[in-house]
Amino acid sequence: MDAKNPKEGDMIEFPRSGYKHYGLYTGDGEVVHFTPGEGKGGSLAPSTVVGGSVEGAVRTDKLQDVAGTTDWKVNNIQDNKQEPKPTQEIVAAALSSVGQERPYSATSSNCEHFATECRYGKAESAQVKKVEKAAENFRQHLADELFQ
């Protein structure tokens, strides 16, 4: 996999402050991505971080416009665990969603959920799982300290 030469259907990772934004490359320098509000995946409303939701939209933008001044890379994060759908199905799923508005939640319906749903047929977020695991470890540590 070449991190800077995406193929149609590849997941593109855009680093942001405190999280990673994901989209799907659909060719011709374009990505389809799910973002809160009308933005390009640049920031999250505080309510989405604590489990609330805001209105979000699936949109298509130039990859470089989404990246802005940050870097980006191809990151098909589940390919080692799941077989991706055929390229045409991935691209069709992404493109058929463009223009849809739906609730956006950082914990249950975010850009990574959207991209993995299109690519693998199952909405998952490794970022959310990582935070949930850290929270569980903290709760367990706290309980151990309180009740020892």
Residue frames as qw, qx, qy, qz and C-alpha x, y, z in Angstrom:
[[0.000, 0.890, 0.457, 0.000, 0.00, 0.00, 0.00],
 [0.402, 0.262, 0.001, 0.878, 1.35, 3.39, -0.98],
 [0.178, -0.595, -0.556, 0.553, 0.29, 5.91, 1.66],
 [0.041, 0.556, -0.036, -0.830, 0.36, 8.82, -0.81],
 [0.255, 0.145, -0.656, -0.695, -1.12, 7.20, -3.93],
 [0.523, 0.123, 0.651, -0.535, -4.67, 6.26, -3.01],
 [0.080, -0.115, -0.864, -0.484, -6.76, 3.88, -5.03],
 [0.530, -0.299, -0.237, -0.757, -10.53, 4.11, -5.35],
 [0.808, -0.378, -0.410, -0.189, -12.18, 2.70, -2.22],
 [0.563, 0.075, -0.524, 0.634, -9.18, 3.38, 0.05],
 [0.407, -0.846, -0.326, 0.112, -9.77, 4.93, 3.46],
 [0.388, 0.561, -0.175, 0.710, -7.93, 8.23, 3.87],
 [0.559, -0.613, -0.411, 0.378, -6.82, 9.32, 7.34],
 [0.164, 0.735, -0.029, 0.657, -6.54, 13.02, 8.16],
 [0.492, -0.257, -0.576, 0.600, -4.90, 13.77, 11.54],
 [0.199, -0.785, -0.178, -0.558, -6.74, 16.34, 13.62],
 [0.043, -0.472, 0.576, -0.666, -6.14, 17.67, 17.11],
 [0.471, -0.183, 0.663, -0.552, -7.06, 14.78, 19.41],
 [0.763, 0.251, 0.560, -0.203, -8.57, 12.46, 16.79],
 [0.204, -0.161, 0.718, 0.646, -8.32, 11.26, 13.19],
 [0.594, 0.467, 0.132, -0.641, -10.82, 12.14, 10.47],
 [0.425, -0.033, 0.848, 0.315, -11.58, 9.51, 7.81],
 [0.586, 0.526, -0.028, -0.615, -12.95, 9.59, 4.29],
 [0.778, 0.142, 0.588, 0.169, -13.07, 7.30, 1.28],
 [0.053, -0.456, 0.489, 0.742, -11.15, 8.02, -1.88],
 [0.667, 0.494, 0.508, -0.231, -13.45, 7.90, -4.91],
 [0.647, 0.298, 0.419, 0.562, -10.98, 8.92, -7.62],
 [0.273, 0.719, 0.225, 0.599, -10.02, 12.16, -9.37],
 [0.241, 0.264, -0.387, 0.850, -8.62, 13.62, -6.13],
 [0.512, -0.439, -0.089, -0.733, -11.99, 13.39, -4.35],
 [0.155, -0.027, -0.910, 0.383, -13.03, 11.93, -1.00],
 [0.534, -0.529, -0.398, -0.526, -16.46, 11.21, 0.41],
 [0.303, 0.030, -0.714, 0.631, -16.66, 11.76, 4.15],
 [0.408, -0.713, -0.547, -0.161, -19.16, 12.21, 6.97],
 [0.322, 0.167, -0.311, 0.879, -18.73, 15.38, 8.94],
 [0.108, -0.647, -0.613, 0.441, -20.61, 17.30, 11.63],
 [0.109, 0.777, 0.119, -0.608, -22.35, 20.40, 10.39],
 [0.647, 0.758, 0.063, -0.055, -21.19, 21.85, 7.12],
 [0.218, -0.813, 0.500, 0.203, -17.44, 21.63, 7.77],
 [0.704, 0.494, -0.503, -0.084, -14.73, 19.53, 6.18],
 [0.899, -0.186, -0.355, 0.174, -14.00, 17.36, 9.20],
 [0.326, 0.586, -0.343, 0.658, -12.09, 20.06, 11.00],
 [0.087, -0.264, 0.609, -0.743, -13.63, 20.17, 14.46],
 [0.370, -0.385, -0.843, -0.062, -16.10, 18.44, 16.73],
 [0.388, -0.636, -0.035, -0.666, -18.79, 20.15, 18.75],
 [0.115, -0.363, 0.764, -0.520, -18.32, 19.51, 22.49],
 [0.757, -0.030, 0.307, -0.576, -21.71, 17.77, 22.68],
 [0.864, 0.313, -0.347, -0.187, -20.57, 15.09, 20.22],
 [0.340, 0.463, -0.744, 0.341, -17.58, 14.23, 22.37],
 [0.253, -0.174, 0.733, -0.606, -19.63, 13.47, 25.48],
 [0.215, 0.217, 0.951, -0.045, -22.12, 11.22, 23.74],
 [0.400, 0.630, 0.322, -0.583, -24.53, 13.74, 22.26],
 [0.537, 0.283, 0.610, 0.510, -25.09, 14.30, 18.59],
 [0.157, 0.594, -0.055, -0.787, -25.36, 17.11, 16.10],
 [0.768, 0.581, 0.196, -0.188, -26.63, 17.14, 12.55],
 [0.403, -0.449, 0.617, 0.505, -24.03, 15.82, 10.14],
 [0.690, 0.626, -0.017, -0.364, -23.76, 15.43, 6.40],
 [0.762, -0.029, 0.506, 0.403, -22.06, 13.11, 3.95],
 [0.300, 0.898, -0.074, -0.314, -20.22, 15.19, 1.41],
 [0.841, 0.234, 0.175, 0.455, -17.64, 14.99, -1.32],
 [0.075, -0.963, 0.172, 0.195, -14.64, 17.29, -1.34],
 [0.609, 0.632, -0.434, 0.204, -11.21, 17.48, -2.88],
 [0.848, -0.242, -0.334, 0.332, -8.77, 15.45, -0.81],
 [0.455, 0.190, -0.210, 0.844, -6.43, 18.43, -0.47],
 [0.286, -0.563, -0.071, -0.772, -9.29, 20.65, 0.72],
 [0.815, -0.504, -0.244, -0.152, -10.13, 18.18, 3.49],
 [0.786, -0.074, -0.259, 0.556, -6.46, 17.85, 4.42],
 [0.132, -0.990, -0.024, -0.035, -5.95, 21.60, 4.52],
 [0.143, 0.819, -0.523, 0.188, -2.52, 22.25, 5.97],
 [0.676, -0.405, 0.596, -0.156, -2.29, 18.84, 7.64],
 [0.077, 0.333, -0.889, -0.306, -0.87, 15.64, 6.21],
 [0.852, 0.074, 0.133, -0.501, -2.94, 12.63, 5.15],
 [0.022, -0.364, 0.915, 0.174, -2.35, 8.97, 4.35],
 [0.731, -0.051, -0.539, -0.415, -4.06, 5.85, 3.08],
 [0.148, -0.260, 0.830, -0.471, -5.08, 3.79, 6.12],
 [0.719, -0.128, -0.496, -0.470, -7.33, 0.82, 5.42],
 [0.258, -0.529, 0.619, -0.520, -7.34, 0.10, 9.14],
 [0.785, -0.112, 0.477, -0.379, -9.33, -3.14, 9.17],
 [0.697, 0.485, -0.449, -0.278, -7.84, -4.86, 6.08],
 [0.206, 0.373, -0.880, 0.208, -5.77, -7.17, 8.30],
 [0.302, 0.052, 0.798, -0.519, -8.96, -8.30, 10.12],
 [0.573, 0.521, 0.509, -0.376, -11.73, -8.03, 7.52],
 [0.435, 0.212, 0.631, 0.606, -12.02, -8.52, 3.79],
 [0.175, 0.397, 0.029, -0.900, -12.99, -5.23, 2.14],
 [0.646, 0.561, 0.458, -0.241, -15.93, -5.18, -0.23],
 [0.621, 0.347, 0.409, 0.572, -15.16, -4.97, -3.96],
 [0.255, -0.164, 0.033, 0.952, -13.91, -1.53, -4.96],
 [0.156, -0.336, -0.496, -0.786, -16.98, -0.68, -7.05],
 [0.478, -0.619, -0.619, -0.073, -19.27, -1.49, -4.09],
 [0.456, -0.439, -0.303, 0.712, -17.22, 0.68, -1.72],
 [0.110, -0.038, 0.209, 0.971, -17.27, 3.65, -4.08],
 [0.285, -0.437, -0.619, -0.587, -20.96, 3.16, -4.91],
 [0.480, -0.610, -0.593, 0.216, -21.89, 3.02, -1.20],
 [0.343, -0.377, -0.147, 0.848, -19.93, 6.20, -0.51],
 [0.003, 0.054, 0.367, 0.929, -21.23, 8.13, -3.51],
 [0.322, -0.506, -0.693, -0.400, -24.85, 7.08, -2.95],
 [0.442, -0.606, -0.524, 0.403, -24.64, 8.59, 0.54],
 [0.270, 0.021, 0.031, 0.962, -23.48, 12.04, -0.61],
 [0.258, -0.361, -0.230, -0.866, -25.97, 14.71, 0.43],
 [0.615, -0.488, -0.615, -0.074, -27.52, 12.62, 3.19],
 [0.160, -0.573, 0.395, -0.700, -28.00, 14.35, 6.52],
 [0.788, -0.316, -0.528, -0.020, -27.97, 12.25, 9.66],
 [0.541, -0.828, 0.118, -0.082, -27.07, 12.55, 13.34],
 [0.592, 0.507, -0.491, 0.389, -23.32, 12.74, 13.94],
 [0.698, -0.695, 0.122, -0.121, -21.97, 11.42, 17.24],
 [0.145, 0.721, -0.672, 0.091, -18.28, 11.09, 18.06],
 [0.388, -0.315, 0.827, -0.258, -19.01, 7.86, 19.93],
 [0.602, 0.207, 0.752, -0.170, -21.59, 6.04, 17.82],
 [0.602, 0.659, 0.429, 0.140, -21.89, 7.57, 14.35],
 [0.178, -0.810, 0.241, 0.505, -18.76, 9.34, 13.18],
 [0.453, 0.710, -0.413, -0.347, -16.59, 9.61, 10.07],
 [0.028, -0.387, 0.921, 0.029, -14.73, 6.38, 10.87],
 [0.534, 0.232, 0.744, -0.328, -18.01, 4.50, 11.37],
 [0.610, 0.665, 0.054, -0.428, -19.16, 5.78, 7.95],
 [0.313, 0.663, -0.636, -0.241, -15.93, 4.86, 6.16],
 [0.176, -0.226, 0.955, -0.081, -15.71, 1.36, 7.67],
 [0.616, 0.371, 0.559, -0.413, -19.38, 0.72, 6.90],
 [0.601, 0.691, -0.168, -0.364, -18.79, 1.56, 3.24],
 [0.253, 0.612, -0.743, -0.094, -15.50, -0.38, 2.98],
 [0.044, 0.184, -0.967, 0.173, -16.24, -3.45, 5.12],
 [0.497, -0.359, -0.641, -0.463, -20.01, -3.51, 5.54],
 [0.603, -0.571, -0.510, 0.223, -19.74, -2.97, 9.31],
 [0.008, -0.865, 0.082, -0.496, -19.57, 0.40, 11.08],
 [0.790, -0.423, -0.241, 0.373, -16.72, 0.42, 13.59],
 [0.112, 0.915, -0.210, 0.327, -14.41, 2.99, 15.13],
 [0.773, 0.017, -0.426, 0.470, -11.02, 1.90, 16.46],
 [0.108, 0.422, -0.277, 0.857, -10.69, 5.35, 18.04],
 [0.631, -0.459, -0.004, -0.625, -13.89, 4.89, 20.04],
 [0.929, -0.172, -0.325, 0.035, -12.86, 1.37, 21.09],
 [0.564, 0.248, -0.411, 0.673, -9.49, 2.70, 22.27],
 [0.191, -0.441, 0.233, -0.846, -11.16, 5.40, 24.40],
 [0.816, -0.351, -0.149, -0.435, -13.69, 2.91, 25.79],
 [0.867, -0.023, -0.409, 0.282, -10.87, 0.51, 26.75],
 [0.311, 0.325, -0.385, 0.806, -8.91, 3.31, 28.43],
 [0.462, -0.443, 0.090, -0.763, -12.02, 4.38, 30.36],
 [0.912, -0.254, -0.264, -0.186, -12.68, 0.81, 31.48],
 [0.717, 0.122, -0.438, 0.528, -9.06, 0.40, 32.60],
 [0.009, 0.407, -0.297, 0.864, -9.32, 3.66, 34.56],
 [0.698, -0.407, -0.055, -0.587, -12.60, 2.56, 36.20],
 [0.920, -0.125, -0.361, 0.087, -11.05, -0.77, 37.13],
 [0.504, 0.250, -0.419, 0.712, -7.93, 0.90, 38.53],
 [0.263, -0.447, 0.177, -0.837, -10.06, 3.33, 40.53],
 [0.847, -0.336, -0.173, -0.375, -12.20, 0.50, 41.91],
 [0.834, 0.029, -0.428, 0.348, -9.07, -1.46, 42.85],
 [0.262, 0.333, -0.371, 0.826, -7.64, 1.56, 44.68],
 [0.459, -0.426, 0.071, -0.776, -10.89, 2.35, 46.49],
 [0.891, -0.270, -0.021, -0.364, -11.61, -1.19, 47.63],
 [0.663, 0.331, -0.620, 0.258, -8.18, -2.61, 48.45]]
